[in-house]
Amino acid sequence: MYWPQTVHSLGMTEAQRGWTVSFILIPTMAGSLLAGRNKFITRDRSGLIKILLIIGVGLLISSCASNLIVFLIGLVVIELPYGGLRIVLYGHLYEEIHPNHRSTVNSMVSAVQTAGGAVSLLIMGRVADLYSPQIAMGLGGSIIIMVLTTILLIRLVRQ
């Protein structure tokens, strides 16, 4: 997160920044407790798509924030499903992957997440440096929503 630029653009004090970092841990923990235990975020492919869609919407909300309250609402919308992302992902993998191949697949998932995270931080960091963190968050949310919309349209056409 680009806290120095975000703090400056939203006019946050250092105390508000500290409370914000502490505050975003609560929805992350709640999301991990709720994942797979309700009918909305399930431990299958549709649950993963719903989580990513909610994260994309949260990024768009945070990118449009003009004050601290809207920014915090966006963070809650991002962090709540993010807490359940790994639980749903690994639950889906354990249901779909044969036990003989699980360790290999889990290693590949970990490697792809690490490499993807590093590449996305480099790209979005450059976008944030050139323009602003809000534009980087909005671009990330837009990309997530466009990719998910494309996937859903392809599924509908195949049916």
SEKETI-583929 format. One record per residue: x, y negated, z of N, C-alpha, C in turn; chain; residue number from 1. Coordinates in pm, 1 decimal. Atoms other than C-alpha are relative to their C-alpha. Layout:
SITE       n.x       n.y       n.z      ca.x      ca.y      ca.z       c.x       c.y       c.z  chain    n
SITE         X         Y         Z         X         Y         Z         X         Y         Z      A  NUM
...
***
This chain:
SITE       n.x       n.y       n.z      ca.x      ca.y      ca.z       c.x       c.y       c.z  chain    n
SITE      85.7     116.9       0.0       0.0       0.0       0.0      89.9    -122.7       0.0      A    1
SITE     -76.5     123.3      13.1     125.4    -343.9     -81.4     -45.3     -97.3     108.0      A    2
SITE      51.6      78.3    -111.6      65.7    -490.8     262.5      42.3    -145.7      -2.9      A    3
SITE     -34.3     143.1      -3.0     268.1    -813.6     232.9     -84.8     -84.1     -95.8      A    4
SITE      82.6      74.4      94.9      81.9    -924.2     -80.8    -146.5       0.0      41.9      A    5
SITE     139.9      -9.6     -41.8    -253.2    -801.4      53.3     -26.2     -89.8     119.9      A    6
SITE      13.0      86.0    -117.7    -199.8    -976.4     387.3      -6.4    -146.1     -43.1      A    7
SITE      -3.2     138.9      46.8    -117.7   -1298.3     205.2    -127.9     -37.2     -74.6      A    8
SITE     116.8      35.5      81.4    -409.4   -1284.3     -40.5    -129.7      -0.6      80.7      A    9
SITE     121.2      -3.5     -82.0    -669.1   -1199.0     227.2       9.4     -89.2     123.5      A   10
SITE     -16.6      86.3    -116.2    -526.4   -1430.9     491.6      -2.8      76.4     131.5      A   11
SITE      -0.4     -82.6    -120.8    -478.4   -1147.7     744.3     115.5     -40.0      91.1      A   12
SITE    -108.0      19.8     -95.9    -279.4   -1202.6    1061.9      70.8     133.8      20.9      A   13
SITE     -72.9    -124.5     -27.1     -21.2    -948.4    1176.2     -80.4      92.1      91.5      A   14
SITE      83.6     -82.3     -89.0    -258.8    -831.9    1449.8    -109.2      70.7     -79.5      A   15
SITE     103.1     -62.9      83.6    -533.5    -769.1    1193.6      60.3     110.0     -85.8      A   16
SITE     -67.5    -102.5      79.4    -284.9    -577.1     982.2      22.6     125.6      83.7      A   17
SITE     -20.8    -114.2     -88.7    -196.3    -353.6    1277.8    -129.1      73.6      30.7      A   18
SITE     129.4     -62.8     -26.1    -560.4    -292.0    1362.2     -52.2      71.2    -124.1      A   19
SITE      46.2     -62.1     124.2    -633.9    -214.7     997.5      67.8     134.7     -21.4      A   20
SITE     -72.8    -126.2      16.8    -361.2      50.7     981.0     -52.6     104.1      98.6      A   21
SITE      56.1     -93.1     -98.5    -497.0     207.1    1301.2    -142.7      39.8     -35.9      A   22
SITE     140.9     -21.6      31.4    -856.7     173.4    1183.4     -18.9     100.4    -113.8      A   23
SITE      20.9     -87.9     115.2    -806.1     360.8     854.2      27.4     146.3      32.4      A   24
SITE     -20.4    -139.9     -38.8    -698.2     674.6    1040.6    -130.5      66.9      42.2      A   25
SITE     126.3     -56.8     -48.5   -1049.2     721.3    1183.9     -82.0      60.3    -114.3      A   26
SITE      75.5     -64.5     108.1   -1231.8     773.0     850.8      74.8     115.8     -65.4      A   27
SITE     -75.7    -111.9      55.3    -947.4     997.4     732.0     -24.5     126.2      82.6      A   28
SITE      27.2    -115.7     -86.7    -995.3    1225.6    1032.5    -144.4      46.6     -14.5      A   29
SITE     141.2     -37.0      16.3   -1374.2    1215.5     992.9     -21.5      73.7    -131.9      A   30
SITE      12.9     -66.9     129.5   -1342.0    1311.6     626.5      51.3     142.3       3.5      A   31
SITE     -51.8    -136.9      -8.7   -1130.2    1613.7     711.9     -92.9      88.9      81.7      A   32
SITE      96.0     -79.4     -76.9   -1389.7    1724.5     966.8    -125.6      31.9     -80.2      A   33
SITE     123.7     -18.7      76.3   -1679.8    1683.7     722.2      17.9      84.1    -126.3      A   34
SITE     -22.8     -66.0     128.7   -1518.4    1842.4     416.1     -36.4     147.4       6.5      A   35
SITE      38.6    -139.5       9.5   -1676.3    2170.8     318.8    -107.1      42.1      97.8      A   36
SITE     100.6     -35.0     -99.7   -1928.0    2157.3     602.4    -134.3     -65.4     -28.2      A   37
SITE     127.4      61.9      35.2   -2204.1    1972.3     421.4     -33.3      35.8    -143.6      A   38
SITE      42.9     -35.9     135.3   -2391.7    1995.8      94.7      50.9     -96.2    -105.5      A   39
SITE     -47.8      96.6      98.7   -2233.2    1690.2     -69.1     144.5      28.3     -39.2      A   40
SITE    -140.3     -29.2      28.7   -1860.0    1756.9     -38.9      21.7     148.0      28.1      A   41
SITE     -11.5    -144.9     -12.0   -1835.4    2129.5    -102.6     140.3      44.8     -37.9      A   42
SITE    -133.6     -52.6      29.4   -1528.3    2350.2    -138.3       3.3      66.2    -137.1      A   43
SITE      -6.8     -50.6     136.4   -1549.3    2389.9    -513.5      38.3    -115.6     -92.0      A   44
SITE     -42.2      99.6      98.0   -1473.4    2199.8    -832.8     -86.9    -125.5       5.2      A   45
SITE      86.8     118.0      -5.8   -1776.1    1972.5    -802.6      31.4     -84.1     123.5      A   46
SITE     -41.2      74.8    -118.5   -1662.1    1876.5    -451.1     123.1     -84.3     -26.8      A   47
SITE    -119.5      76.7      36.6   -1323.3    1771.5    -589.2     -35.6    -119.1     -88.2      A   48
SITE      40.9     109.3      88.8   -1488.9    1564.5    -861.7     -69.8    -109.3      79.6      A   49
SITE      69.3      99.6     -82.7   -1713.6    1393.2    -605.7      99.1     -79.1      84.7      A   50
SITE    -100.3      68.9     -81.6   -1416.1    1313.8    -381.5      77.0    -100.4     -84.1      A   51
SITE     -76.2      91.5      85.5   -1217.0    1163.6    -668.0     -85.1    -117.2     -46.6      A   52
SITE      89.7     108.2      40.5   -1518.8     962.5    -783.7     -18.2    -101.4     112.8      A   53
SITE      15.8      90.7    -113.7   -1569.8     818.4    -435.4     128.4     -79.8      22.8      A   54
SITE    -126.9      71.5     -15.2   -1198.4     730.2    -411.0      12.7    -108.1    -107.1      A   55
SITE      -3.5     100.5     107.1   -1221.4     552.8    -749.0     -89.7    -118.7      29.8      A   56
SITE      91.8     109.3     -36.5   -1522.3     351.6    -631.9      58.8     -82.2     114.7      A   57
SITE     -63.5      71.8    -110.8   -1339.2     264.4    -308.9     113.3     -89.5     -45.8      A   58
SITE    -106.4      83.9      56.0   -1040.7     138.4    -507.3     -57.4    -122.4     -69.4      A   59
SITE      63.5     114.7      65.6   -1272.1     -80.8    -713.9     -55.0     -99.0     102.5      A   60
SITE      50.6      89.0    -105.3   -1436.2    -218.1    -397.6     115.6     -78.1      62.1      A   61
SITE    -115.2      67.9     -60.2   -1096.0    -295.8    -242.5      61.8    -101.4     -94.9      A   62
SITE     -60.4      93.7      95.3    -974.3    -460.3    -560.9     -82.0    -126.7     -15.1      A   63
SITE      87.6     117.6      11.4   -1273.1    -696.9    -560.7     -11.7     -76.1     131.2      A   64
SITE      15.1      60.7    -132.4   -1227.6    -791.7    -194.3      51.3    -143.1       1.0      A   65
SITE     -41.8     138.6     -17.7   -1218.6   -1162.3    -125.9      14.1     -33.4     148.0      A   66
SITE     -18.9      19.2    -143.6   -1230.2   -1125.5     252.2      32.4     133.7      65.5      A   67
SITE     -47.2    -118.1     -71.2   -1117.8    -879.8     515.4    -107.4     107.3      14.7      A   68
SITE     107.6     -97.7     -21.6   -1457.3    -713.4     573.4     -21.1      86.3    -124.5      A   69
SITE      18.4     -76.4     124.4   -1502.8    -611.8     207.4     119.7      91.0     -23.6      A   70
SITE    -119.8     -81.3      15.5   -1143.2    -488.3     198.3      -5.5     121.8      92.1      A   71
SITE      10.2    -111.8     -93.9   -1202.0    -273.8     509.3    -106.8      99.9     -42.8      A   72
SITE     103.5     -90.6      51.6   -1522.5    -132.6     360.0      58.2      85.6    -112.5      A   73
SITE     -65.2     -75.5     107.3   -1323.3     -34.2      51.0      96.6     103.5      54.2      A   74
SITE     -92.6     -96.2     -59.6   -1056.9     129.7     269.3     -73.4     118.4      62.1      A   75
SITE      78.3    -109.5     -58.4   -1321.3     330.7     454.9     -52.1      91.8    -110.1      A   76
SITE      51.4     -79.8     112.2   -1472.5     443.5     123.0     112.1      83.4     -61.8      A   77
SITE    -113.9     -75.7      53.2   -1123.7     551.7       8.5      42.0     109.9      97.5      A   78
SITE     -59.9     -91.4     -97.1   -1006.0     718.7     329.0     -92.5     112.9      44.1      A   79
SITE      92.7    -105.7     -42.1   -1320.8     915.2     416.7      10.9     123.3     -90.2      A   80
SITE     -17.2    -120.6      82.2   -1303.9    1145.6     112.4     144.9      45.9      -8.8      A   81
SITE    -140.6     -39.0       7.3    -922.6    1137.1     110.2      36.0      97.1     112.3      A   82
SITE     -24.9     -91.9    -110.4    -923.9    1309.2     449.0     -41.7     142.8     -32.0      A   83
SITE      47.2    -133.3      34.8   -1115.5    1601.1     301.1      56.3      55.4    -128.8      A   84
SITE     -48.9     -41.7     131.6    -928.7    1620.2     -28.4      80.6     129.0       6.4      A   85
SITE     -83.6    -120.8      -7.5    -668.6    1877.3      74.5     -80.5     121.2      46.7      A   86
SITE      81.6    -111.7     -49.0    -923.3    2088.6     261.3     -83.3      58.3    -113.3      A   87
SITE      82.0     -46.8     111.8   -1151.4    2106.8     -40.8      87.7      62.0    -108.1      A   88
SITE     -89.8     -51.7     102.7    -859.1    2158.6    -280.3      49.1     139.9      35.7      A   89
SITE     -52.2    -130.9     -37.9    -707.7    2446.5     -85.6    -111.8     101.9      20.9      A   90
SITE     113.9     -91.5      -8.4   -1050.0    2596.3     -11.5     -38.6      53.3    -137.1      A   91
SITE      31.0     -41.1     137.5   -1119.3    2600.6    -384.9     108.3      94.3     -52.7      A   92
SITE    -108.3     -86.5      47.1    -776.8    2751.5    -457.9      -8.9     139.3      62.0      A   93
SITE       7.4    -130.5     -65.2    -825.2    3029.5    -203.2    -118.1      82.0     -49.0      A   94
SITE     113.4     -75.0      54.9   -1159.8    3121.3    -356.3      26.0      45.1    -143.2      A   95
SITE     -16.7     -26.4     142.8   -1040.8    3117.0    -718.3     128.4      74.9     -35.4      A   96
SITE    -130.3     -57.0      34.3    -678.3    3237.2    -708.8      18.9     133.9      71.3      A   97
SITE     -27.5    -132.3     -55.7    -582.3    3601.0    -655.3     107.7     -12.2     108.4      A   98
SITE     -96.6      11.0    -110.2    -388.7    3655.6    -328.9     146.1      18.0     -41.6      A   99
SITE    -138.2     -20.0      43.8     -78.3    3771.6    -518.0      61.3    -125.6     -61.2      A  100
SITE     -50.1     119.0      68.6     -50.0    3433.0    -691.4     -17.0    -128.3      81.3      A  101
SITE      31.5     121.0     -77.5    -156.1    3192.2    -414.5     123.1     -80.3      38.3      A  102
SITE    -118.0      75.0     -43.7     190.2    3102.2    -287.1      63.4     -74.5    -116.5      A  103
SITE     -54.3      67.5     117.7     309.7    3022.6    -638.8     -85.0    -119.9     -37.7      A  104
SITE      89.9     109.9      35.6       4.2    2811.0    -712.0       9.0    -112.3     103.1      A  105
SITE     -12.5     103.0    -102.8      31.5    2629.6    -376.8     130.5     -77.9     -14.2      A  106
SITE    -127.0      69.1      23.1     397.1    2551.4    -449.2      -9.1     -93.5    -119.4      A  107
SITE      15.8      85.1     118.2     306.4    2418.7    -793.0     -88.2    -120.4      30.8      A  108
SITE      87.6     111.4     -38.3      23.8    2207.6    -647.0      78.8    -102.9      79.7      A  109
SITE     -80.7      91.0     -80.8     264.1    2059.7    -392.7      99.7     -77.3     -86.0      A  110
SITE     -96.9      66.7      87.6     525.5    1985.1    -660.0     -67.1    -102.7     -90.1      A  111
SITE      71.1      92.8      88.8     272.1    1825.2    -894.7     -50.3    -120.9      78.4      A  112
SITE      46.0     112.5     -81.1     126.0    1612.9    -612.9     115.4     -94.0      34.1      A  113
SITE    -115.4      83.0     -33.2     472.3    1491.6    -512.7      48.4     -77.5    -122.0      A  114
SITE     -46.2      67.6     121.8     582.1    1414.7    -868.6    -102.8    -101.2     -49.1      A  115
SITE     105.2      92.4      42.9     247.0    1259.4    -958.7      -8.2    -121.9      89.3      A  116
SITE       0.7     112.5     -92.6     253.7    1044.5    -646.5     116.1     -94.4     -24.7      A  117
SITE    -116.7      84.9      26.2     605.0     921.2    -722.4     -16.7     -79.4    -129.0      A  118
SITE      19.1      69.2     128.2     523.3     838.0   -1084.6    -108.4    -106.7      11.2      A  119
SITE     107.8      98.9     -11.6     196.6     665.9    -995.3      42.8    -118.4      85.5      A  120
SITE     -49.4     112.2     -80.2     368.7     459.3    -725.4      92.7     -89.8     -80.7      A  121
SITE     -87.9      81.5      84.2     631.5     347.0    -974.3     -80.1     -83.9     -99.3      A  122
SITE      79.4      72.0      99.9     374.1     253.0   -1237.8     -86.6    -105.9      66.1      A  123
SITE      88.9      96.4     -65.1     123.4      89.3   -1004.7      78.7    -104.4      78.8      A  124
SITE     -85.3      99.5     -65.2     404.2     -78.4    -810.9      44.6    -107.4     -97.1      A  125
SITE     -38.8      97.7     103.2     519.6    -243.0   -1131.3    -118.9     -88.3     -37.4      A  126
SITE     120.8      78.8      30.0     161.4    -349.5   -1211.8     -26.6     -99.3     112.7      A  127
SITE      23.0      89.5    -114.0     126.8    -493.2    -859.6     103.3    -111.9       4.4      A  128
SITE    -102.6     104.3       2.9     457.6    -679.2    -893.9     -25.3    -100.9    -111.0      A  129
SITE      24.3      90.8     112.5     364.1    -822.5   -1233.2    -126.4     -83.0      18.7      A  130
SITE     129.1      68.9     -10.1       4.2    -915.0   -1149.0     -38.0     -20.0     146.2      A  131
SITE      35.0       6.3    -142.6    -130.5    -842.5    -798.7     -41.3     139.4      46.3      A  132
SITE      44.1    -130.4     -50.4    -212.6    -548.8    -569.4    -146.5      28.2     -32.0      A  133
SITE     141.4     -20.8      30.4    -584.0    -604.6    -632.3     -18.8      50.1    -142.5      A  134
SITE       9.6     -47.4     138.4    -535.3    -559.4   -1006.4      48.3     144.9      -8.9      A  135
SITE     -49.2    -138.4       0.4    -332.6    -242.0    -941.6    -105.2      95.2      56.7      A  136
SITE     105.4     -85.1     -57.0    -609.5    -102.2    -718.1    -117.9      13.1     -95.5      A  137
SITE     110.6      -4.4      96.1    -877.2    -194.9    -971.9      32.9      86.1    -120.3      A  138
SITE     -42.7     -82.4     113.3    -677.7     -36.8   -1253.6      -0.4     148.0      37.9      A  139
SITE       0.5    -139.5     -45.6    -628.4     282.9   -1050.5    -140.3      55.5      12.3      A  140
SITE     139.1     -44.2     -11.9    -997.8     304.9    -967.1     -66.5      17.1    -134.6      A  141
SITE      58.3      -9.7     134.6   -1094.8     239.2   -1328.2      50.0     123.3     -73.6      A  142
SITE     -56.3    -118.3      66.6    -859.7     510.0   -1455.0     -64.1     127.2      55.6      A  143
SITE      61.9    -118.7     -61.2    -999.0     764.4   -1206.3    -142.3      18.2     -51.3      A  144
SITE     139.8      -9.7      43.4   -1358.9     685.3   -1301.1      -9.4      33.4    -148.4      A  145
SITE       3.7     -31.4     143.8   -1284.7     692.6   -1676.9      36.4     145.5     -26.4      A  146
SITE     -39.8    -139.7      19.8   -1106.8    1029.5   -1653.9    -111.8      94.3      44.8      A  147
SITE     109.0     -85.8     -47.4   -1388.3    1181.5   -1446.4    -121.4      -7.1     -91.4      A  148
SITE     111.2      13.0      94.5   -1651.2    1043.3   -1684.4      27.6      80.4    -126.2      A  149
SITE     -36.9     -78.1     118.3   -1463.9    1197.1   -1977.6     -14.3     149.5      27.2      A  150
SITE      12.0    -142.0     -35.1   -1444.0    1533.6   -1799.4    -146.3      42.1       6.3      A  151
SITE     142.5     -33.9     -10.5   -1815.2    1527.1   -1719.6     -68.5      -0.1    -136.1      A  152
SITE      58.3       2.2     134.4   -1906.1    1430.9   -2077.9      41.3     122.3     -80.6      A  153
SITE     -45.9    -120.2      70.0   -1693.8    1714.8   -2215.8     -76.4     122.0      50.1      A  154
SITE      77.7    -111.5     -55.4   -1870.7    1956.3   -1979.6    -142.7       0.8     -52.3      A  155
SITE     137.6       7.2      49.8   -2212.1    1831.3   -2090.2      -9.5      40.2    -146.2      A  156
SITE       1.0     -35.5     142.1   -2123.5    1870.0   -2457.7      16.6     150.4     -17.3      A  157
SITE     -22.4    -144.5      11.0   -2002.3    2228.1   -2403.4    -122.3      81.5      39.8      A  158
SITE     117.2     -76.5     -45.2   -2328.4    2330.2   -2235.6    -107.1       3.2    -100.6      A  159
***
